[in-house]
Amino acid sequence: MYMVDLIQKTEGFIFNLFKDKLSSEYTYHNFLHTQFVVSKLKELISAENCSEEDTFNLLLAGWFHDSGYTCCNGGHEEESAEIAETFLAENGVDNAAIQKIKKLILATKINHQPENQLERMIKDADTAHVGDKLFDKISSQLRNEWEVGEKKDITDAEWNKMNYEFLTHTHRFYTPYALKNWQPIKLENTIRVLETIRNKDEIKAKAKARKQKLAKLERPERGVETLYRVTLNNHTRLSDIADSKANILLSVNAIIISIALSTLLPKLASPKNEYLILPTLTMLLVSVLCIVFAIMATKPNISKINFTAADIQSRKVNLLFFGNFHKMELDQYTDAMRELISDRTYLYDSLTRDLYYLGLVLERKYRLLRITYYIFMVGIILTVFIFILAFYQNSGFNLFED
């Protein structure tokens, strides 16, 4: 159970690390790639019947293997190992296990020759995209990352030659499972790349379109990123404040009702205290109304929107809102997110749409909260007034006589 909890905690740590510190230039080496590698590791672990200890070490190494990109590009494997060591030591993992995990992370270096089965498994998982039917889409993310990072255009001819060189001379699969299941798809990808290289007219057409696209591609200014981050944080803090105020009103009125039911209502059975019935009921009604509106202010409001694959393709679905993407299959969502990350305009439009709907939710919260405060304020004044009037009209002023 400890191992499962630590792996889940590691996933959350890596997600937050990439969200807060990873540059937007990394369109390939990001959290989606890390998720993909971990999913492929799980396939290999199941096929190889790994022990619990080996499974634990492999999955942790998979989650951390690219975390060093938050610090640097060159030598990121060493940085990843250091980040893993610090986190795991803080979470009680013994030093022997940490050293094994660090060694697995360092084994993901492109030219490293694996020395054991675990290193062969993590090497295969890290490059599993070459044996995936989505190879073209995935590799295009790497191309975007290199172009933006190195600030130069890579033509289609250059990119295809680089891919062909990597597929035929640099890369290889090591594990039996990968050789059986991923190698045939890799061969198909290699043949397709080779056919593209031979088709000069197609290369020229794609190069022209690529050049036009890259002419519009600029590195996002840090000010724009900061704008979205600060605005989102402000929305979140305002939502927390609204929920806190609503909870205060809920607690206060619940206490009022509790006291009234336990001490005040039993006294009203006496004929001498009948003059207090109206003010007591007024007080209870006000408290109940406040509770109802406070609950409405804090009640989650999740829209249920039905959409089709065509809507996703035409970018009509907000991929940043869980109320939409929870209905999607993982592969479908991964493809859509890759497209979102690769298109800066699409990305900013999605962030803007997300902030807009968050603003609508906040407006509803604060409107209901404002109504609740008015009800509470006016209701308290009205209740006090009715109590005073009732005491005045009762000439005896005998309070709660049995």
MARDREN-755714 format. One record per residue: residue in three letters; z, x, y negated of N, C-alpha, C in turn. Coordinates in steps of 0.1 Angstrom, whole numbers. Last residue first. Example, Ala and Ser with C-alpha at 12.3 -4.5 7.8 and 13.67 -1.06 7.14 Angstrom:
ATOM  residu   n_c3   n_c1   n_c2  ca_c3  ca_c1  ca_c2   c_c3   c_c1   c_c2
ATOM     ser     71    128     22     71    137     11     79    129      0
ATOM     ala     78    132     57     78    123     45     78    132     33
end
This chain:
ATOM  residu   n_c3   n_c1   n_c2  ca_c3  ca_c1  ca_c2   c_c3   c_c1   c_c2
ATOM     asp    325   -439   -292    323   -446   -279    329   -460   -279
ATOM     glu    308   -428   -321    320   -434   -315    316   -441   -302
ATOM     phe    290   -412   -337    291   -411   -322    305   -416   -317
ATOM     leu    305   -415   -367    295   -408   -360    298   -406   -345
ATOM     asn    307   -440   -389    314   -435   -377    304   -428   -368
ATOM     phe    301   -452   -413    299   -438   -412    306   -432   -400
ATOM     gly    303   -479   -420    315   -472   -414    313   -457   -413
ATOM     ser    279   -487   -430    290   -486   -439    302   -479   -434
ATOM     asn    249   -475   -426    260   -479   -418    273   -477   -426
ATOM     gln    232   -466   -446    232   -481   -443    243   -485   -434
ATOM     tyr    237   -439   -445    240   -446   -457    242   -461   -454
ATOM     phe    228   -432   -420    243   -430   -423    247   -439   -435
ATOM     ala    201   -437   -424    208   -445   -414    223   -444   -416
ATOM     leu    195   -419   -444    193   -433   -446    201   -441   -437
ATOM     ile    199   -395   -429    207   -398   -441    207   -413   -445
ATOM     phe    179   -398   -409    193   -397   -406    202   -400   -418
ATOM     ile    156   -398   -425    160   -411   -418    174   -410   -413
ATOM     phe    157   -372   -435    157   -383   -444    162   -396   -437
ATOM     val    154   -357   -411    167   -356   -420    168   -368   -429
ATOM     thr    128   -366   -404    140   -368   -396    153   -368   -403
ATOM     leu    113   -356   -425    114   -370   -423    126   -374   -415
ATOM     ile    117   -328   -422    121   -335   -434    122   -350   -432
ATOM     ile    106   -325   -396    120   -322   -398    125   -329   -411
ATOM     gly     79   -334   -401     87   -341   -392    102   -338   -394
ATOM     val     69   -314   -419     70   -328   -423     80   -336   -414
ATOM     met     71   -292   -400     78   -292   -414     80   -306   -419
ATOM     phe     57   -300   -378     71   -296   -376     78   -297   -390
ATOM     ile     32   -306   -389     39   -316   -381     54   -313   -381
ATOM     tyr     26   -280   -399     27   -292   -408     35   -303   -401
ATOM     tyr     24   -266   -375     34   -262   -385     36   -274   -395
ATOM     thr      2   -278   -363     16   -279   -356     27   -276   -366
ATOM     ile    -18   -272   -380    -14   -286   -378      0   -287   -372
ATOM     arg    -19   -244   -375    -16   -249   -388    -11   -264   -388
ATOM     leu    -27   -244   -348    -14   -239   -352     -9   -244   -365
ATOM     leu    -52   -255   -350    -42   -262   -343    -28   -257   -346
ATOM     arg    -63   -233   -366    -64   -247   -371    -53   -256   -364
ATOM     tyr    -60   -211   -349    -52   -212   -361    -53   -226   -368
ATOM     lys    -77   -218   -327    -63   -215   -325    -55   -217   -338
ATOM     arg   -102   -221   -340    -96   -232   -333    -81   -230   -331
ATOM     glu   -106   -195   -349   -105   -206   -358    -99   -218   -352
ATOM     leu   -107   -181   -324    -96   -179   -333    -94   -190   -344
ATOM     val   -131   -191   -314   -119   -193   -307   -106   -192   -316
ATOM     leu   -148   -180   -333   -147   -195   -332   -134   -199   -324
ATOM     gly   -145   -153   -328   -141   -159   -341   -139   -174   -341
ATOM     leu   -156   -151   -304   -142   -148   -305   -137   -154   -318
ATOM     tyr   -183   -156   -311   -176   -166   -303   -161   -163   -303
ATOM     tyr   -187   -132   -326   -189   -145   -332   -181   -156   -325
ATOM     leu   -184   -112   -308   -174   -113   -319   -175   -126   -325
ATOM     asp   -206   -117   -291   -193   -118   -286   -182   -119   -297
ATOM     arg   -227   -113   -309   -225   -126   -303   -211   -128   -298
ATOM     thr   -224    -85   -313   -223    -94   -324   -220   -109   -319
ATOM     leu   -229    -76   -287   -216    -74   -293   -213    -83   -305
ATOM     ser   -256    -84   -285   -246    -89   -276   -231    -87   -281
ATOM     asp   -267    -68   -305   -268    -83   -306   -258    -89   -297
ATOM     tyr   -263    -43   -295   -256    -47   -308   -256    -62   -309
ATOM     leu   -279    -44   -272   -265    -41   -271   -257    -46   -283
ATOM     tyr   -305    -48   -283   -299    -58   -273   -284    -56   -272
ATOM     thr   -307    -24   -297   -307    -37   -304   -301    -48   -296
ATOM     arg   -306     -5   -276   -295     -5   -287   -295    -19   -294
ATOM     asp   -309     -6   -243   -316    -12   -255   -305    -13   -266
ATOM     ser   -294      3   -222   -306     11   -226   -312      6   -239
ATOM     ile   -274    -16   -218   -270     -3   -223   -282      5   -228
ATOM     leu   -290    -37   -208   -282    -39   -220   -279    -25   -226
ATOM     glu   -299    -27   -184   -309    -30   -194   -302    -31   -208
ATOM     arg   -274    -24   -171   -282    -12   -173   -293    -15   -184
ATOM     met   -267    -51   -170   -259    -42   -178   -267    -29   -181
ATOM     ala   -286    -61   -151   -286    -66   -165   -278    -57   -174
ATOM     asp   -278    -46   -128   -292    -45   -134   -292    -49   -149
ATOM     thr   -252    -57   -125   -254    -42   -127   -268    -40   -133
ATOM     tyr   -258    -84   -120   -250    -80   -132   -252    -65   -135
ATOM     gln   -271    -81    -95   -278    -88   -107   -271    -84   -120
ATOM     asp   -251    -70    -79   -264    -63    -82   -271    -68    -94
ATOM     leu   -232    -91    -80   -229    -77    -85   -242    -70    -88
ATOM     glu   -242   -123    -92   -240   -113    -81   -239    -99    -87
ATOM     met   -225   -143   -117   -236   -135   -112   -232   -126   -100
ATOM     lys   -203   -156   -127   -212   -164   -118   -223   -155   -112
ATOM     his   -192   -140   -145   -185   -141   -132   -193   -149   -122
ATOM     phe   -206   -139   -168   -211   -130   -158   -203   -132   -145
ATOM     asn   -194   -160   -184   -208   -161   -180   -210   -152   -167
ATOM     gly   -168   -154   -188   -171   -168   -184   -185   -170   -180
ATOM     phe   -167   -128   -197   -165   -130   -183   -169   -145   -178
ATOM     phe   -191   -116   -219   -181   -126   -217   -180   -130   -202
ATOM     leu   -212    -99   -220   -199    -93   -223   -188   -103   -222
ATOM     leu   -236   -111   -216   -231   -104   -205   -217    -98   -208
ATOM     asn   -247   -141   -225   -238   -131   -231   -231   -123   -219
ATOM     val   -281   -149   -221   -268   -149   -216   -259   -138   -221
ATOM     lys   -307   -145   -229   -300   -156   -235   -285   -157   -231
ATOM     arg   -326   -127   -220   -315   -122   -228   -308   -133   -236
ATOM     ser   -346   -133   -203   -349   -135   -217   -337   -132   -226
ATOM     gln   -332   -128   -179   -343   -120   -182   -347   -121   -197
ATOM     ile   -314   -149   -180   -309   -135   -180   -320   -126   -185
ATOM     asp   -331   -171   -179   -322   -169   -190   -317   -155   -192
ATOM     ala   -341   -167   -153   -350   -166   -165   -343   -164   -178
ATOM     ala   -320   -173   -137   -324   -159   -138   -334   -157   -149
ATOM     thr   -301   -197   -157   -310   -193   -146   -313   -178   -147
ATOM     phe   -269   -212   -163   -280   -205   -167   -288   -200   -155
ATOM     asn   -244   -233   -176   -253   -230   -164   -265   -223   -170
ATOM     ile   -212   -227   -188   -226   -227   -192   -235   -224   -179
ATOM     lys   -183   -236   -198   -190   -236   -185   -205   -238   -187
ATOM     ser   -159   -218   -217   -171   -226   -216   -178   -225   -202
ATOM     ile   -125   -221   -217   -136   -213   -211   -148   -222   -210
ATOM     asn    -98   -218   -233   -109   -227   -235   -122   -219   -230
ATOM     pro    -63   -219   -227    -76   -212   -226    -87   -222   -226
ATOM     lys    -40   -230   -251    -47   -233   -239    -60   -226   -238
ATOM     thr    -27   -227   -275    -27   -215   -266    -35   -218   -253
ATOM     ala    -31   -251   -288    -35   -239   -295    -36   -227   -285
ATOM     met    -20   -269   -270    -35   -270   -272    -40   -257   -279
ATOM     ile      7   -263   -273      0   -260   -260    -15   -260   -262
ATOM     ala     10   -271   -299     12   -257   -296      6   -254   -283
ATOM     phe      6   -299   -296     -4   -291   -304     -2   -276   -302
ATOM     val     28   -305   -280     15   -308   -275      4   -300   -283
ATOM     ile     50   -297   -295     48   -291   -282     33   -293   -278
ATOM     cys     48   -315   -317     47   -301   -319     44   -293   -306
ATOM     leu     52   -339   -304     39   -337   -310     37   -322   -313
ATOM     val     79   -336   -296     68   -337   -286     55   -334   -291
ATOM     ser     91   -335   -321     92   -323   -312     81   -324   -301
ATOM     val     86   -361   -331     81   -349   -338     81   -337   -329
ATOM     leu    100   -376   -312     85   -377   -313     79   -365   -320
ATOM     leu    126   -368   -317    120   -365   -304    105   -366   -305
ATOM     met    130   -378   -343    131   -363   -340    124   -360   -327
ATOM     thr    126   -405   -338    117   -398   -347    118   -383   -345
ATOM     leu    148   -410   -322    135   -412   -316    124   -405   -325
ATOM     thr    168   -406   -341    168   -398   -329    154   -398   -323
ATOM     pro    163   -426   -361    162   -411   -364    161   -402   -352
ATOM     leu    167   -449   -344    155   -446   -350    153   -432   -354
ATOM     ile    194   -448   -335    183   -448   -325    170   -444   -332
ATOM     leu    216   -450   -351    210   -436   -349    198   -436   -340
ATOM     tyr    226   -475   -350    218   -471   -362    212   -457   -361
ATOM     glu    241   -476   -327    227   -481   -327    219   -477   -339
ATOM     asn    267   -470   -324    258   -459   -327    243   -463   -327
ATOM     lys    280   -492   -315    284   -486   -328    274   -475   -333
ATOM     pro    271   -496   -289    266   -505   -300    269   -499   -314
ATOM     ser    263   -468   -270    273   -475   -277    268   -483   -288
ATOM     ala    241   -454   -263    244   -466   -255    255   -474   -262
ATOM     leu    239   -430   -277    232   -442   -283    235   -455   -275
ATOM     lys    250   -410   -263    258   -416   -273    252   -429   -278
ATOM     pro    229   -400   -247    240   -407   -241    249   -415   -251
ATOM     leu    213   -386   -268    209   -399   -262    220   -406   -255
ATOM     leu    227   -362   -274    226   -373   -284    222   -386   -277
ATOM     thr    229   -344   -252    241   -348   -259    239   -360   -268
ATOM     ser    205   -342   -237    218   -339   -231    230   -344   -238
ATOM     leu    184   -347   -254    185   -355   -242    199   -353   -235
ATOM     ala    189   -329   -275    189   -343   -278    191   -351   -265
ATOM     ile    186   -304   -262    199   -308   -268    200   -323   -270
ATOM     ser    159   -306   -255    169   -304   -245    183   -308   -250
ATOM     ile    146   -308   -279    145   -319   -270    156   -318   -259
ATOM     ile    153   -283   -290    156   -295   -297    156   -307   -287
ATOM     ile    140   -266   -271    155   -266   -273    160   -278   -280
ATOM     ala    114   -272   -276    119   -275   -263    135   -275   -263
ATOM     asn    111   -263   -302    111   -278   -300    116   -281   -286
ATOM     val    114   -236   -298    123   -243   -307    123   -258   -304
ATOM     ser     92   -230   -280    106   -227   -276    116   -235   -285
ATOM     leu     69   -237   -294     72   -243   -281     87   -242   -278
ATOM     leu     72   -220   -316     73   -234   -318     76   -241   -305
ATOM     ile     68   -195   -302     80   -198   -310     82   -213   -312
ATOM     asn     42   -199   -292     53   -198   -283     66   -200   -290
ATOM     ala     28   -198   -316     28   -210   -308     39   -210   -298
ATOM     lys     32   -171   -323     37   -182   -332     38   -195   -324
ATOM     ser     18   -159   -302     32   -156   -304     39   -167   -313
ATOM     asp     -8   -167   -306     -1   -171   -294     14   -169   -295
ATOM     ala    -13   -155   -331    -14   -170   -329     -6   -174   -317
ATOM     ile    -11   -128   -323     -2   -134   -333     -1   -149   -332
ATOM     asp    -32   -126   -305    -19   -123   -301     -8   -129   -310
ATOM     ser    -54   -130   -323    -51   -139   -312    -37   -138   -307
ATOM     leu    -51   -108   -340    -49   -121   -345    -47   -132   -334
ATOM     arg    -57    -88   -321    -43    -88   -327    -41   -102   -333
ATOM     thr    -84    -94   -315    -74    -94   -305    -60    -95   -310
ATOM     his    -96    -90   -340    -97   -103   -334    -86   -104   -323
ATOM     asn    -91    -63   -344    -85    -72   -353    -85    -86   -347
ATOM     asn   -106    -52   -323    -92    -50   -322    -85    -60   -332
ATOM     leu   -132    -59   -332   -127    -65   -319   -112    -63   -318
ATOM     thr   -132    -44   -356   -133    -58   -356   -128    -65   -344
ATOM     val   -131    -18   -345   -120    -23   -354   -120    -38   -355
ATOM     arg   -155    -17   -330   -142    -15   -324   -131    -20   -332
ATOM     tyr   -175    -22   -349   -173    -31   -338   -160    -29   -332
ATOM     leu   -171      0   -366   -171    -13   -371   -168    -23   -360
ATOM     thr   -175     22   -350   -162     20   -355   -160      5   -360
ATOM     glu   -202     20   -346   -193     19   -335   -179     16   -339
ATOM     val   -210     24   -372   -214     12   -366   -204      9   -354
ATOM     gly   -201     50   -377   -196     40   -385   -199     26   -379
ATOM     arg   -217     66   -360   -203     64   -357   -197     52   -365
ATOM     glu   -249     53   -354   -240     59   -363   -226     56   -359
ATOM     pro   -268     59   -325   -260     50   -333   -250     58   -341
ATOM     arg   -298     78   -327   -284     78   -322   -276     69   -331
ATOM     glu   -327     59   -323   -319     68   -331   -305     67   -325
ATOM     leu   -358     48   -315   -345     52   -309   -338     62   -318
ATOM     lys   -383     44   -323   -373     34   -328   -359     38   -324
ATOM     ala   -397     62   -309   -397     63   -324   -386     54   -330
ATOM     leu   -394     54   -284   -385     64   -288   -385     66   -303
ATOM     lys   -415     35   -283   -401     31   -281   -391     41   -286
ATOM     gln   -437     52   -286   -434     41   -296   -420     36   -295
ATOM     lys   -435     67   -263   -434     74   -276   -431     64   -287
ATOM     arg   -440     48   -244   -427     55   -244   -425     61   -258
ATOM     ala   -466     42   -249   -456     32   -250   -442     38   -252
ATOM     lys   -477     67   -242   -479     61   -256   -469     51   -258
ATOM     ala   -470     70   -216   -466     80   -225   -467     74   -240
ATOM     lys   -484     49   -204   -470     49   -204   -464     58   -214
ATOM     ala   -510     59   -207   -506     46   -213   -491     45   -214
ATOM     lys   -509     83   -193   -512     83   -207   -508     70   -214
ATOM     ile   -504     74   -167   -494     83   -174   -497     83   -189
ATOM     glu   -527     60   -162   -515     53   -162   -504     61   -170
ATOM     asp   -546     81   -161   -547     70   -171   -534     63   -173
ATOM     lys   -537     96   -139   -536    102   -153   -537     91   -163
ATOM     asn   -522     95   -111   -529     85   -119   -528     88   -134
ATOM     arg   -506    113   -100   -520    115    -98   -528    105   -107
ATOM     ile   -481    104   -106   -485    117   -112   -500    118   -111
ATOM     thr   -480     82    -91   -480     80   -105   -485     93   -112
ATOM     glu   -478     93    -65   -490     84    -69   -491     83    -84
ATOM     leu   -453    105    -67   -465    113    -65   -478    105    -69
ATOM     val   -437     82    -69   -437     92    -80   -450    100    -79
ATOM     arg   -442     71    -44   -446     64    -56   -446     73    -68
ATOM     ile   -431     90    -27   -446     87    -26   -450     80    -39
ATOM     thr   -404     88    -34   -412    101    -36   -427     99    -36
ATOM     asn   -398     63    -26   -397     66    -40   -405     79    -43
ATOM     glu   -401     66      2   -410     56     -6   -410     60    -21
ATOM     leu   -381     84      6   -395     88      9   -404     79      2
ATOM     lys   -359     69      0   -362     81     -8   -376     85     -6
ATOM     ile   -360     51     21   -363     46      8   -366     58     -2
ATOM     pro   -353     69     43   -366     62     42   -370     57     29
ATOM     gln   -327     78     34   -338     87     34   -352     80     35
ATOM     trp   -308     58     38   -313     60     25   -325     69     24
ATOM     asn   -303     55     66   -305     43     58   -311     46     44
ATOM     lys   -303     81     79   -308     69     86   -312     58     76
ATOM     leu   -291     98     61   -304    101     66   -311     89     73
ATOM     ala   -267     84     57   -276     85     46   -290     89     51
ATOM     tyr   -255     88     82   -257     74     77   -268     75     66
ATOM     pro   -253    116     85   -262    108     94   -265     94     89
ATOM     thr   -254    134     54   -247    126     64   -257    119     73
ATOM     tyr   -272    147     36   -265    155     46   -259    146     57
ATOM     phe   -302    147     17   -291    140     22   -285    148     34
ATOM     arg   -313    168    -11   -314    164      3   -301    156      7
ATOM     his   -331    181    -39   -322    171    -33   -324    170    -18
ATOM     thr   -351    200    -45   -337    202    -49   -328    194    -40
ATOM     his   -377    193    -35   -372    207    -34   -357    208    -36
ATOM     thr   -382    166    -38   -388    173    -27   -382    187    -25
ATOM     leu   -368    155    -60   -369    148    -47   -373    156    -36
ATOM     phe   -373    174    -80   -360    171    -76   -360    165    -62
ATOM     glu   -401    172    -83   -395    185    -80   -381    183    -74
ATOM     tyr   -403    145    -91   -409    150    -78   -403    163    -74
ATOM     asn   -389    146   -115   -384    138   -104   -390    143    -91
ATOM     met   -406    163   -130   -392    167   -128   -386    159   -116
ATOM     lys   -430    148   -130   -429    161   -123   -415    166   -120
ATOM     asn   -421    126   -145   -425    124   -131   -425    138   -123
ATOM     trp   -416    139   -170   -405    132   -162   -409    130   -147
ATOM     glu   -441    148   -177   -430    157   -175   -419    151   -167
ATOM     ala   -455    123   -179   -460    133   -170   -449    144   -167
ATOM     asp   -440    110   -199   -440    105   -185   -445    115   -175
ATOM     thr   -422    134   -219   -434    125   -216   -433    120   -202
ATOM     ile   -394    133   -238   -399    138   -224   -410    128   -221
ATOM     asp   -385    143   -270   -392    134   -262   -396    140   -249
ATOM     lys   -352    152   -280   -366    155   -278   -372    145   -268
ATOM     lys   -323    155   -280   -331    151   -292   -346    156   -291
ATOM     glu   -306    157   -260   -314    169   -264   -323    167   -276
ATOM     gly   -296    131   -259   -287    142   -260   -294    155   -265
ATOM     val   -319    115   -257   -310    114   -269   -301    126   -270
ATOM     glu   -330    125   -233   -338    125   -245   -329    124   -258
ATOM     trp   -309    122   -214   -314    135   -217   -322    135   -231
ATOM     glu   -307     94   -215   -296    102   -218   -300    116   -222
ATOM     asn   -332     85   -206   -328     82   -219   -316     91   -224
ATOM     arg   -331     96   -180   -341    101   -189   -337     98   -203
ATOM     leu   -311     80   -169   -309     94   -170   -319    101   -180
ATOM     gln   -324     56   -169   -312     57   -177   -308     72   -179
ATOM     ser   -344     60   -151   -348     58   -165   -336     60   -175
ATOM     ser   -331     59   -127   -335     73   -133   -339     72   -147
ATOM     ile   -328     32   -125   -316     40   -126   -320     54   -132
ATOM     lys   -354     23   -122   -346     18   -133   -334     27   -136
ATOM     asp   -362     37    -99   -370     38   -112   -361     34   -124
ATOM     phe   -344     29    -79   -345     43    -83   -351     44    -97
ATOM     leu   -338      6    -66   -337      6    -80   -338     20    -86
ATOM     lys   -336     12    -39   -348      5    -44   -349      4    -59
ATOM     asp   -324     45    -33   -321     31    -36   -334     25    -42
ATOM     gly   -322     72    -30   -325     64    -18   -322     49    -20
ATOM     val   -314     80    -54   -327     84    -50   -331     77    -37
ATOM     his   -287     72    -56   -297     64    -63   -312     68    -59
ATOM     ala   -270     90    -44   -275     79    -35   -286     71    -42
ATOM     thr   -257    112    -53   -272    111    -55   -278    100    -47
ATOM     asp   -231    107    -46   -234    110    -60   -249    109    -63
ATOM     ala   -232    104    -18   -229     92    -27   -233     95    -41
ATOM     asp   -237    130    -10   -247    120     -7   -245    108    -16
ATOM     lys   -214    143    -19   -227    148    -24   -237    137    -22
ATOM     ile   -195    130     -3   -195    128    -18   -208    133    -24
ATOM     met   -203    139     22   -203    125     19   -203    123      4
ATOM     arg   -200    167     21   -213    161     24   -214    146     20
ATOM     glu   -172    168     18   -181    173      7   -195    167      9
ATOM     leu   -165    158     43   -161    151     31   -170    155     19
ATOM     gln   -175    178     61   -180    165     61   -177    157     49
ATOM     asn   -180    210     43   -174    201     53   -179    187     52
ATOM     glu   -194    223     24   -187    231     34   -181    223     45
ATOM     pro   -224    219      5   -212    213     11   -207    221     23
ATOM     gln   -234    239    -21   -237    236     -7   -224    231      0
ATOM     his   -243    231    -54   -232    234    -44   -236    230    -30
ATOM     asn   -260    224    -74   -264    234    -65   -254    238    -54
ATOM     ile   -246    203    -88   -260    201    -82   -264    211    -72
ATOM     lys   -213    195    -79   -222    203    -87   -236    203    -80
ATOM     thr   -195    182    -63   -206    174    -68   -216    182    -77
ATOM     ala   -174    198    -57   -185    198    -47   -197    190    -52
ATOM     leu   -155    192    -75   -163    204    -78   -175    204    -68
ATOM     ile   -143    170    -61   -150    168    -74   -159    180    -77
ATOM     leu   -133    183    -39   -143    173    -37   -151    171    -50
ATOM     lys   -113    198    -52   -124    205    -45   -136    196    -42
ATOM     lys    -96    178    -61   -103    187    -70   -115    194    -64
ATOM     ile    -87    169    -36    -95    160    -44   -102    168    -55
ATOM     lys    -72    191    -27    -84    186    -19    -93    178    -28
ATOM     gln    -53    193    -47    -62    204    -46    -74    200    -37
ATOM     ile    -39    169    -42    -46    171    -55    -56    182    -54
ATOM     ala    -27    174    -17    -38    163    -18    -46    165    -31
ATOM     ala     -9    194    -26    -19    197    -15    -31    186    -16
ATOM     asn      8    181    -44     -2    191    -49    -13    194    -38
ATOM     asp     11    145    -41     15    159    -39      4    169    -42
ATOM     val     13    122    -68      5    127    -56      9    141    -54
ATOM     gly     26    110    -90     34    113    -78     26    118    -66
ATOM     asn     13    106   -113     15     94   -105     21     98    -91
ATOM     glu     10    130   -125     19    121   -132     22    109   -123
ATOM     ala     -9    140   -107      4    146   -107     14    137   -114
ATOM     leu    -31    125   -114    -25    123   -101    -11    129   -100
ATOM     phe    -36    134   -141    -33    119   -138    -26    118   -125
ATOM     thr    -41    161   -137    -31    156   -147    -27    142   -143
ATOM     glu    -63    161   -119    -50    168   -116    -39    163   -125
ATOM     ala    -83    148   -133    -78    142   -121    -64    148   -118
ATOM     ile    -87    166   -154    -83    153   -157    -76    146   -145
ATOM     glu    -97    188   -138    -84    189   -146    -78    175   -150
ATOM     ala   -120    177   -128   -110    181   -119    -96    183   -126
ATOM     ser   -135    174   -151   -131    162   -143   -120    165   -134
ATOM     glu   -138    200   -159   -130    191   -168   -126    179   -160
ATOM     glu   -155    208   -138   -142    214   -140   -133    206   -149
ATOM     glu   -177    192   -144   -170    190   -131   -156    196   -132
ATOM     his   -188    199   -168   -180    187   -168   -172    185   -155
ATOM     gly   -204    220   -175   -191    223   -169   -182    211   -168
ATOM     gly   -218    204   -203   -218    215   -194   -205    218   -188
ATOM     asn   -204    183   -217   -215    180   -208   -216    192   -198
ATOM     cys   -170    171   -224   -182    180   -226   -193    176   -216
ATOM     cys   -153    149   -223   -149    161   -230   -161    170   -233
ATOM     thr   -163    129   -208   -156    125   -220   -152    137   -229
ATOM     tyr   -172    141   -185   -182    139   -196   -175    134   -209
ATOM     gly   -152    141   -167   -152    153   -176   -163    151   -187
ATOM     ser   -156    121   -150   -147    118   -161   -147    129   -171
ATOM     asp   -170    122   -127   -178    123   -139   -169    121   -151
ATOM     his   -151    119   -106   -160    130   -105   -168    132   -118
ATOM     phe   -131    100   -103   -129    110   -113   -141    119   -115
ATOM     trp   -139     83    -82   -136     77    -95   -135     88   -106
ATOM     gly   -143    102    -61   -154     94    -66   -151     89    -80
ATOM     ala   -116    110    -57   -126    120    -62   -138    113    -68
ATOM     leu   -106     86    -47   -101     92    -59   -111    102    -65
ATOM     leu   -122     84    -23   -123     74    -34   -118     79    -47
ATOM     leu   -114    108     -9   -128    106    -13   -129     96    -24
ATOM     asn    -86    104     -5    -91    115    -12   -105    113    -18
ATOM     phe    -86     80     11    -79     81     -2    -84     92    -11
ATOM     thr   -101     88     33   -106     77     25    -99     78     11
ATOM     asp    -84    108     43    -97    112     38   -103    101     29
ATOM     glu    -62     91     50    -60    102     41    -74    106     35
ATOM     glu    -73     74     69    -67     68     57    -66     79     46
ATOM     ser   -104     87     82    -90     85     83    -85     79     69
ATOM     cys   -136     71     86   -127     81     80   -113     77     82
ATOM     asn   -160     62     98   -147     59    103   -137     69     99
ATOM     glu   -186     64     88   -180     76     94   -166     74    100
ATOM     ala   -190     39     77   -199     44     88   -193     55     95
ATOM     ser   -170     37     58   -171     27     68   -179     32     80
ATOM     ile   -178     58     41   -165     59     48   -164     49     59
ATOM     leu   -203     50     32   -202     62     41   -189     62     48
ATOM     glu   -195     28     17   -205     26     28   -203     38     38
ATOM     lys   -179     40     -2   -173     31      8   -182     28     19
ATOM     leu   -198     55    -16   -187     62     -8   -181     53      2
ATOM     lys   -211     35    -29   -218     42    -18   -208     50    -10
ATOM     ser   -191     27    -46   -195     17    -37   -203     24    -25
ATOM     val   -188     51    -61   -177     46    -53   -181     36    -43
ATOM     val   -214     51    -74   -210     62    -65   -199     57    -56
ATOM     phe   -211     27    -90   -222     28    -80   -218     39    -69
ATOM     gln   -190     34   -107   -188     23    -98   -199     24    -86
ATOM     thr   -203     55   -121   -191     58   -113   -189     47   -103
ATOM     his   -223     40   -134   -227     51   -124   -215     54   -115
ATOM     leu   -206     25   -150   -215     19   -141   -220     28   -130
ATOM     phe   -195     44   -167   -186     37   -157   -195     30   -147
ATOM     asn   -219     71   -168   -209     62   -174   -202     55   -163
ATOM     his   -245     87   -170   -232     91   -166   -221     83   -173
ATOM     tyr   -265     71   -185   -265     72   -170   -251     76   -165
ATOM     thr   -261     71   -212   -266     59   -206   -267     59   -191
ATOM     tyr   -244     86   -234   -244     87   -219   -248     73   -213
ATOM     glu   -241     80   -260   -253     87   -256   -255     88   -240
ATOM     ser   -217     70   -266   -227     61   -263   -240     67   -258
ATOM     ser   -191     90   -252   -201     88   -262   -212     78   -257
ATOM     leu   -159     80   -241   -173     85   -237   -183     81   -248
ATOM     lys   -134     70   -250   -138     84   -253   -152     88   -250
ATOM     asp   -130     43   -243   -124     48   -255   -130     62   -259
ATOM     lys   -144     38   -219   -145     29   -230   -141     35   -243
ATOM     phe   -135     59   -202   -149     58   -206   -151     49   -219
ATOM     leu   -108     52   -201   -111     65   -205   -126     65   -210
ATOM     asn   -109     26   -190   -104     28   -203   -108     41   -209
ATOM     phe   -119     33   -164   -126     23   -173   -122     25   -187
ATOM     ile   -100     51   -154   -113     56   -157   -121     46   -166
ATOM     phe    -78     33   -152    -77     45   -161    -91     50   -164
ATOM     gly    -87     15   -133    -84     10   -146    -83     22   -156
ATOM     glu    -90     32   -111   -101     25   -116    -99     20   -130
ATOM     thr    -63     40   -108    -72     50   -112    -85     43   -117
ATOM     lys    -52     16    -99    -47     21   -111    -57     31   -117
ATOM     gln    -65     14    -74    -67      4    -84    -63      9    -98
ATOM     ile    -54     37    -62    -68     36    -64    -72     26    -75
ATOM     leu    -27     29    -62    -31     41    -70    -46     41    -72
ATOM     asp    -28      7    -44    -23      5    -58    -28     17    -66
ATOM     val    -36     21    -20    -44     10    -26    -41      8    -41
ATOM     met    -14     38    -16    -27     43    -19    -36     33    -25
ATOM     tyr      7     20    -12      8     29    -24     -6     34    -27
ATOM     met      0      8     12      0      0      0      0      9    -13
end
